[in-house]
Amino acid sequence: MTTIKPGLEVAVRATIAARTEALFRSSGAFREGHFLLKSGRHGDAYVEKFQVLQDPAATSELCGFVAAEGRGTGGELTVDLVAGPTTGGIILAFETGRQLGRRAIFAEEVRADDGTLHREFRRGFRIEPGERVLLVDDILTTGGSLLAMLPAVEAMGGEIIECVVLVDRSGGRSTLTSPSTGRVYPVRALWQLDLPTYEAGPETCRRCADGTPLYAPGSTGTGVAGTAGTASAG
């Protein structure tokens, strides 16, 4: 198992970042082209995490890096529980928990009576008051999935020690603030990735300008989304 030593932290994290990038690229998870993002903006690169998460060996290796955050400098466990949001976070939480020998649970997105969305631990999952929780997720963009996790953990009395993601494409976000309590929690990424996005249209998006077909990736993507520059926001 990988344990981060303070004196080697910078070098070790650089090595982990390079290995994470290599796994994403070799699996085809890092894609280049013309993409319609959930925000409605366009990008010329996209990370499809499930291309790497479908590989048990790669997932196990990545979760080994994540699990290191749940151990102290002497290798002692510093967490009691690993939790993640649906969907990718389920895979990561359970494999990280397996490597740490700790329970792993997940929170689902639930629509309240007033139509608002929040996350809940269902299916009998519990966090005992004072349990130390490591939150894990795949890609950090806006941080919405993890932000929605914070109140769910806090409501059960869990103590969040850190939030760890595989890839940070937020521009270097280092903390998350709970919308319920205002508490601030650290965020750490295995790999920080700068992927610029653009407003749709040939004047702002170079892929629209050169006529590259627009693709809508992800769980709602069904392929080519429309002609360049004319895709609807979604």
N, C-alpha and C positions, 0 to 999 in steps of 0.2 A: 504494500500500500504506500501511496505517496503522502509524505508529511512535509509541510513547508517549514523550513528552518529560517529564522529571521535573517541570519547573515547571508543566506543564499537566495533570499526571496526574489530580488529583481531578476537574477539570472534564471531561476526556476520558472518564474511566471512568463518570461520571454520564451522559454523552451515549450511550456504548456501552450502558449498562444500559437506558436508555430506549428505544433503538432495538431492542435484543434483545427487550424486553418487547413492543414494538409488532409485531415480526415473529411472535412466538409468538401474540399475540392475533389478529392479522389472518389467520393461517393456520388458526385454530381449534385450535391446539395447547394453549391454556389453556382448560380447560373447568370449568364450575361445575355442581354437582349433588350427587349422593350416591354415593360411590365406595367399593368394597371394595379396600383396598390389599394388597400382597403380605404385609405384616406381620400382616394380619388386622384391623387397625384401620380405622376409617372416616374419610373426609375429605369436605369439601364443595367441594373444588377438586382438579383433577388436571392434570398436564402430560403430554400425549401428544406426545412429541418428534417422532415420525415424520410428524406432520401438517405440521411445518415442514421436516423433512429431505427430504420428497418434492419440495420446490421447489428446483431447482438454483440459482436466483438468490438466494433467501434463504439457502441453505446456504453459497453462495460468500461472501456478505456476512458471515455469522457467522464463517466460517473466516478471513476477512480480519482480524477482530478478534483471533481466536486466534493467527494467524500473527504479529501484532505482538509477541507475547510471545517469539518466536524471533528477534527483532532487537534490537540494541543501540540506544542513543540516536542513534548516527550512521547507523543503517540496516544496520550490519554483521550478518551472520548469527551467531547464538550457539548454534545447534543443528546437529547432523549428521543427525538422524533424528527422525521423528515416529511415535509408536506409540499405539494405542488398543485397548480391549477390544471384543470382539464385543458387540452388533451395531452400535449407533449409532456407537460409536467408530471403526468401520472407515471409515464415510463421512467423518467429521470428520478422521481421520488422513490419508486420501488427499487430500482437498481442501486441507487445511492444508499438507501436504507439497508439493502441486503449486504452491501460491502461494509457498512458500519455496524451491522448486527442490531439495527434499531427498527422500530415500527415505521411504516410509511403510509400516509393517507393523502387524499386529494379533496379539493373543494370544487363544487360544481356551480355553474352559473344558473341563477334562479331568478325568475321574474316575479316581483311582488304584486300585490293587488292593484297598486297604483301605476303599474307598468314599468317601474324602474327595475334595473338589473343589479344583482349583488351576488356574492359567492357565499355558499354554505357548505359546511361539512355534514353530509347526509350519510345514509346507509349504516348508521350506528357508530360512525367515527367519533372519537372523543379526544380531547386534549385535556389532561389534568392540570389544575392550577399550578403554575410554577415550572411546568415542563419546558425544557429548552428546545426550541424549534428552529430547524434549518429549512428555509424556504428555497425551492429550486424551480427554475423554469428554463425554457429553451432560448427564445430570442427576446431581448429587451428592445422595444422600439419606443412606445410611449410610456411603458410601464404599467399600463392599465390592468393587466391580469394580476400582477403582483400587488398593486395598490388595492385591488379588490380583495385580496387575500388577507391583508393586514387586519381589518376589523374582525374578520371571521376568527382569526387566531386570538386576537386580543379579547374578544367576547368570551372565550373559553378559559382565559387566564394564562395562555401560553406566553412564554418569553422568547421573542424572536432574536436569535443571535446574529443572523446575517441572511441576506438574500443573494443567491448565486445563480448566474445564468451562463449558458454556453457562449452566447454571442451578444455583444452589446452594439447595437446600431443606433443608439439614442444620441450619440455625440459625446459620450463620456459621462453619463449620469452616475454619480457615486453614492447617492442616498435616495431613499423613498420616505415620504412623510405620510403617516397614517391620516386618512381623511376623518377618522373618528376621534382619535386622541391627540393628534398633533405630534406624536412621538416620531423620531427620526431614526431610520434603520440603515445600516451600510449595505451597499450593493457591490458585488464583485463579479466580473466576467472573466471567462477563460480567454476570450478573444474579443478585442475591440475592433469594430469594422465601421469605417466611414463610407456610407453609401448615400450620396446626394440624391434628392428627389426634385421633381420639376412640375410646374403647372402644365396641364395638357395644352398642346398647341405648338405649331411649328416655330413660333417666335421664342418660346421658352424651353422646349424640349428638343434636344438634338435628334432623338430617334423619330419624333414626329416629323421633323424637318427632312430627314433622309428617307422617310417612307417605310421604315421597318415595321412589320406587322405588330400589333399590340396584343399582348397575351395577358389574361387574367389568371394568375396562379392561385394556389391555396385550395381550401376545401370547397369554395364556391366557384372556383374557376373552371370553365369548361373548354378552354382553349383560346382561340383568337377572339378578342373582345370587340374588335371593330377596326375600321381603318384608322391609321395613325392620325391623331389629333382630333378624332371625332368620337372617341369612347365616352360613354356616360360615366359620371363619378359614381363610385359605389363603395 
